[in-house]
Structures are given as C-alpha cells and as structure tokens.
Amino acid sequence: MATTTEDDQSFITNQSIFTKYQTAADICNRAMEAVIAGCVDGAKVIDLCKLGDKTIEDEAKKVYSNKKGIKKGIAFPTCVSPDSVICHVSPLDGEPDSEITLKTGSLVRIELAAHVDGYIAHSAHTLKVGATKVCMK
C-alpha cells in the first residue's frame, strides 16, 4: 500500500494545506473589513493602503506563531483605487498618488492578499463612499 505525503494530496484532501488557505482568507477578511470601514470622505488612499497592510501583518503574527519556518503576511500589497483608476493604486510616501483622497460618491476598488506558508488568499471589493445599504425587493 502506497503512503501519501503532503505533496501528494490536493489542498482539498490535505487538512493542513486547506487550513492554511482558510487562515489566509480569514486574515484577508479582517483586513478588508478594516479598509472598508476607513473608506470615508476625506480619507487618504495611502493611509488606507497602510491600514490594510498593517492589519494583514498584525493578524498574521497571531497565527502559527509556535511553528518555526512558516512564513506569513502580505501576498499582494493593499491597493485602493478610486473612480477612474482601474486598479493597483498603492502609493509610497512622497509619490504623487499619496495625496489622493476619497470623496463622498467616489467609487473605490479595494484589493489585497495574504498568505500563510505560501498559500494565498486574495480579496477585492468595490464600494461607493458614503453609500448606505439598500434592500432590493
């Protein structure tokens, strides 16, 4: 009878791999919630990007902390792209894009990703600044 190793199994049948994907997704969800909450009139895109990245790093430190050699953290930098910018606005301090601020009515696309041991979860969300939830009937 053949024995299987972690490498022989797909992530669906290997609980360890599945859990790493799931943990990375949980980290993404927490970071996304933080960035969404920060998308208000006057918020600077650079501050929202830093918030997303910091949340990912802080949440990643809480998991697998007792296991050496497991890398975890940012898999894709947080991007907050308003209005006519299609994607990937993740400015550094001093860049022209670091001065972009959100306004009420701006359409914003948020994208970020986290990883645990190289297993990546990616998330994106689009919202309108200042919009309220409406129940469709």
C-alpha positions as CSV (number, residue, x, y, z in Angstrom):
1,M,0.0,0.0,0.0
2,A,1.4,3.4,-1.0
3,T,1.7,6.2,1.5
4,T,0.8,9.7,0.7
5,T,2.7,12.8,1.7
6,E,1.5,16.4,2.0
7,D,2.9,16.9,-1.6
8,D,0.8,14.0,-3.0
9,Q,-2.5,15.4,-1.8
10,S,-4.5,18.2,-3.2
11,F,-5.4,21.1,-0.9
12,I,-9.0,19.8,-0.6
13,T,-7.9,16.5,0.9
14,N,-4.9,17.7,2.9
15,Q,-6.3,19.3,6.0
16,S,-3.0,21.2,6.8
17,I,-3.0,22.9,3.4
18,F,-6.7,23.6,3.5
19,T,-6.3,25.2,6.9
20,K,-3.5,27.5,5.7
21,Y,-5.7,28.7,2.8
22,Q,-8.6,29.2,5.2
23,T,-6.4,31.1,7.7
24,A,-5.1,33.4,4.9
25,A,-8.7,34.0,3.9
26,D,-9.6,35.0,7.5
27,I,-6.7,37.4,7.6
28,C,-7.9,38.9,4.3
29,N,-11.4,39.3,5.5
30,R,-10.3,41.2,8.6
31,A,-8.0,43.5,6.6
32,M,-10.8,44.1,4.1
33,E,-13.3,45.0,6.8
34,A,-10.8,47.5,8.3
35,V,-10.2,49.2,4.9
36,I,-13.9,49.3,4.0
37,A,-14.6,50.9,7.4
38,G,-11.9,53.5,6.6
39,C,-13.3,54.5,3.2
40,V,-14.9,57.8,4.2
41,D,-15.0,61.3,2.8
42,G,-11.5,62.8,3.2
43,A,-9.6,59.5,3.8
44,K,-6.2,59.4,2.1
45,V,-5.6,56.4,-0.2
46,I,-2.1,56.0,1.2
47,D,-3.4,55.7,4.8
48,L,-6.0,53.1,3.7
49,C,-3.3,51.1,2.0
50,K,-1.1,51.3,5.1
51,L,-4.1,50.2,7.2
52,G,-4.7,47.2,5.1
53,D,-1.1,46.1,5.0
54,K,-0.7,46.7,8.8
55,T,-3.8,44.7,9.5
56,I,-2.5,41.8,7.4
57,E,0.8,41.8,9.2
58,D,-0.8,42.1,12.7
59,E,-3.2,39.3,12.0
60,A,-0.5,37.1,10.5
61,K,1.6,37.4,13.6
62,K,-1.3,35.8,15.6
63,V,-1.3,32.5,13.7
64,Y,1.2,29.7,13.5
65,S,3.4,31.6,16.0
66,N,4.6,28.4,17.6
67,K,5.8,26.9,14.3
68,K,9.2,27.9,13.0
69,G,9.8,28.3,9.3
70,I,6.2,29.2,8.4
71,K,6.3,32.5,6.6
72,K,3.1,34.5,6.5
73,G,1.9,38.0,5.8
74,I,1.3,40.2,2.7
75,A,1.0,38.4,-0.6
76,F,-0.2,41.4,-2.5
77,P,0.0,45.0,-1.2
78,T,-3.3,46.7,-0.4
79,C,-4.5,48.8,-3.3
80,V,-7.2,51.4,-3.0
81,S,-8.2,52.7,-6.5
82,P,-10.8,55.5,-6.7
83,D,-13.0,56.5,-9.5
84,S,-11.4,56.3,-13.0
85,V,-8.3,54.5,-11.8
86,I,-8.8,50.8,-12.8
87,C,-6.5,49.2,-10.2
88,H,-3.3,48.9,-8.2
89,V,-3.1,52.3,-6.5
90,S,-0.7,51.5,-3.7
91,P,1.4,54.7,-3.3
92,L,4.6,55.2,-1.3
93,D,5.2,58.2,0.9
94,G,6.2,61.2,-1.3
95,E,4.7,59.9,-4.6
96,P,2.1,62.0,-6.3
97,D,-0.6,59.3,-5.7
98,S,0.0,59.6,-2.0
99,E,-2.1,62.8,-2.0
100,I,-5.3,61.1,-3.4
101,T,-8.2,61.5,-1.1
102,L,-11.7,59.9,-1.2
103,K,-14.8,62.0,-1.7
104,T,-18.4,61.2,-1.0
105,G,-19.7,59.5,-4.1
106,S,-16.3,58.1,-5.2
107,L,-16.3,54.6,-6.5
108,V,-13.5,52.7,-4.9
109,R,-11.9,49.3,-5.7
110,I,-10.0,47.7,-2.9
111,E,-7.7,44.7,-3.5
112,L,-5.4,42.9,-1.1
113,A,-4.0,39.4,-0.4
114,A,-2.4,37.5,2.5
115,H,-0.5,34.2,2.6
116,V,0.3,31.5,5.1
117,D,3.2,29.3,4.2
118,G,2.8,30.4,0.6
119,Y,-0.9,29.6,0.4
120,I,-2.5,32.8,-0.8
121,A,-6.0,34.2,-0.3
122,H,-6.9,37.2,-2.5
123,S,-9.8,39.6,-1.9
124,A,-11.3,42.5,-3.8
125,H,-14.3,44.7,-3.1
126,T,-15.9,47.7,-4.7
127,L,-17.9,50.4,-2.9
128,K,-19.3,53.9,-3.2
129,V,-18.1,56.2,-0.5
130,G,-21.0,57.4,1.7
131,A,-23.4,54.9,0.3
132,T,-25.8,53.1,2.5
133,K,-27.0,49.5,2.1
134,V,-30.3,49.3,0.3
135,C,-32.5,46.2,0.4
136,M,-33.8,45.3,-3.1
137,K,-37.3,44.0,-3.3
